[in-house]
């Protein structure tokens, strides 16, 4: 399986292979929990996504991958404080991570362009993973994905 992960050169495919390899190496009992796992809704609705990071992890990340696009970092939290939200569309997206609680993404008045895979990840380290390939350096990095499909 590791060999097949190294063969591909596309960023998206490589990221998924790294994530699958990491999650398949005995860390299945320790994972980020993201609810709901799949969501299909209509446009002009409010959607809430929830992520429970691994206990003891101090960093939390929300990513988004739109169809045919690269994965983008939406926000990064460290010790429940927002560090970077430059990738967040601030007009309708609201993300927080209260202390001793789940992180939530609220998308108000959904639009068709919001259809994407939303990924939540946590890490015990405080280093920003601005480049996606660097996430595999953290032994206990855990990732979970949610597909959000919107109909007209």
C-alpha positions as CSV (number, residue, x, y, z in Angstrom):
1,X,0.0,0.0,0.0
2,X,2.8,2.4,0.8
3,X,4.3,1.9,-2.7
4,X,1.0,2.9,-4.3
5,X,1.0,6.0,-2.2
6,X,4.4,7.1,-3.6
7,X,3.6,6.5,-7.2
8,X,1.1,9.3,-7.8
9,X,2.2,12.9,-8.3
10,X,-1.1,14.7,-8.1
11,X,-1.4,16.7,-4.8
12,X,-4.9,15.5,-4.0
13,X,-4.2,11.9,-4.6
14,X,-1.0,12.0,-2.6
15,X,-2.8,13.7,0.3
16,X,-5.5,11.0,0.3
17,X,-2.9,8.3,0.2
18,X,-0.9,9.8,3.0
19,X,-4.1,10.1,5.1
20,X,-5.2,6.6,4.3
21,X,-1.7,5.2,5.1
22,X,-1.6,7.1,8.4
23,X,-5.0,6.0,9.4
24,X,-4.3,2.4,8.4
25,X,-1.2,1.9,10.5
26,X,-2.9,1.1,13.8
27,X,-4.3,4.4,14.8
28,X,-8.0,3.5,14.1
29,X,-8.7,3.4,17.8
30,X,-7.7,7.0,18.1
31,X,-9.4,9.3,15.7
32,X,-11.1,12.6,15.1
33,X,-14.8,12.3,15.1
34,X,-16.7,14.4,12.6
35,X,-20.5,14.6,12.4
36,X,-22.3,14.1,10.1
37,X,-20.2,11.8,8.0
38,X,-22.2,12.7,4.9
39,X,-24.7,15.5,4.3
40,X,-26.9,16.2,1.3
41,X,-29.0,19.3,1.6
42,X,-30.6,22.1,-0.5
43,X,-29.3,25.5,-1.1
44,X,-30.3,28.4,1.1
45,X,-30.1,26.2,4.2
46,X,-27.9,26.5,7.3
47,X,-25.6,23.6,7.8
48,X,-23.5,22.8,10.9
49,X,-20.6,20.4,10.9
50,X,-19.0,19.2,14.1
51,X,-15.5,17.9,14.9
52,X,-14.3,16.3,18.1
53,X,-10.5,16.3,18.1
54,X,-8.4,13.6,19.8
55,X,-8.2,14.2,23.5
56,X,-5.0,16.0,24.4
57,X,-4.5,17.5,20.9
58,X,-3.8,21.2,21.0
59,X,-4.1,22.0,17.3
60,X,-7.2,21.7,15.1
61,X,-7.5,22.3,11.4
62,X,-10.5,22.6,9.0
63,X,-9.8,22.0,5.3
64,X,-12.0,22.0,2.3
65,X,-11.6,20.4,-1.1
66,X,-14.0,21.5,-3.9
67,X,-14.4,19.2,-6.9
68,X,-11.4,19.4,-9.2
69,X,-9.5,21.8,-6.8
70,X,-6.6,21.5,-4.4
71,X,-7.3,21.1,-0.7
72,X,-7.3,24.4,1.1
73,X,-6.8,25.3,4.7
74,X,-9.9,27.1,6.0
75,X,-8.8,27.7,9.6
76,X,-6.2,26.7,12.1
77,X,-6.7,26.7,15.9
78,X,-4.0,26.3,18.6
79,X,-5.1,25.8,22.2
80,X,-8.7,26.7,21.3
81,X,-7.5,30.1,19.9
82,X,-7.9,31.0,16.3
83,X,-4.5,31.4,14.7
84,X,-5.2,31.6,10.9
85,X,-8.5,32.0,9.1
86,X,-7.2,33.5,5.9
87,X,-8.8,30.7,3.9
88,X,-12.2,31.1,5.4
89,X,-15.0,32.7,3.4
90,X,-16.1,35.0,6.1
91,X,-19.4,36.1,4.6
92,X,-21.3,32.9,5.4
93,X,-18.9,30.6,7.2
94,X,-18.4,30.7,11.0
95,X,-16.0,28.3,12.7
96,X,-15.1,28.1,16.4
97,X,-13.5,25.7,18.9
98,X,-14.6,26.5,22.4
99,X,-12.5,25.2,25.3
100,X,-13.3,21.5,26.2
101,X,-15.8,21.3,23.4
102,X,-16.3,20.3,19.8
103,X,-15.3,22.6,16.9
104,X,-18.2,23.6,14.7
105,X,-18.4,24.9,11.2
106,X,-21.7,26.8,10.4
107,X,-22.4,27.6,6.8
108,X,-25.3,30.0,6.5
109,X,-27.4,30.3,3.4
110,X,-25.7,27.4,1.6
111,X,-24.9,27.9,-2.1
112,X,-24.2,25.3,-4.7
113,X,-20.5,26.3,-4.7
114,X,-20.3,25.1,-1.1
115,X,-20.4,21.4,-2.3
116,X,-17.1,20.0,-1.2
117,X,-15.3,17.6,1.0
118,X,-14.7,19.2,4.4
119,X,-11.9,17.8,6.5
120,X,-11.2,18.1,10.2
121,X,-7.8,17.2,11.6
122,X,-6.1,17.5,15.0
123,X,-2.5,17.3,16.1
124,X,-0.6,17.2,19.4
125,X,1.9,19.7,18.1
126,X,1.6,23.4,17.7
127,X,3.3,23.7,14.3
128,X,1.1,25.1,11.5
129,X,0.7,22.6,8.8
130,X,0.4,25.1,6.0
131,X,1.8,22.6,3.5
132,X,-0.4,19.5,3.4
133,X,2.5,17.1,3.0
134,X,4.0,18.2,6.2
135,X,1.1,16.8,8.2
136,X,2.4,13.3,7.9
137,X,5.4,14.3,10.1
138,X,3.2,14.3,13.2
139,X,2.8,10.8,14.4
140,X,-0.6,11.3,15.9
141,X,-2.1,13.5,13.3
142,X,-5.7,12.4,12.7
143,X,-8.0,13.4,10.0
144,X,-11.6,12.9,9.1
145,X,-13.6,13.9,6.0
146,X,-17.2,14.8,5.3
147,X,-18.8,15.1,1.9
148,X,-21.3,18.0,1.6
149,X,-23.5,17.8,-1.5
150,X,-25.9,20.6,-2.3
151,X,-28.9,20.4,-4.7
152,X,-30.5,23.3,-6.3
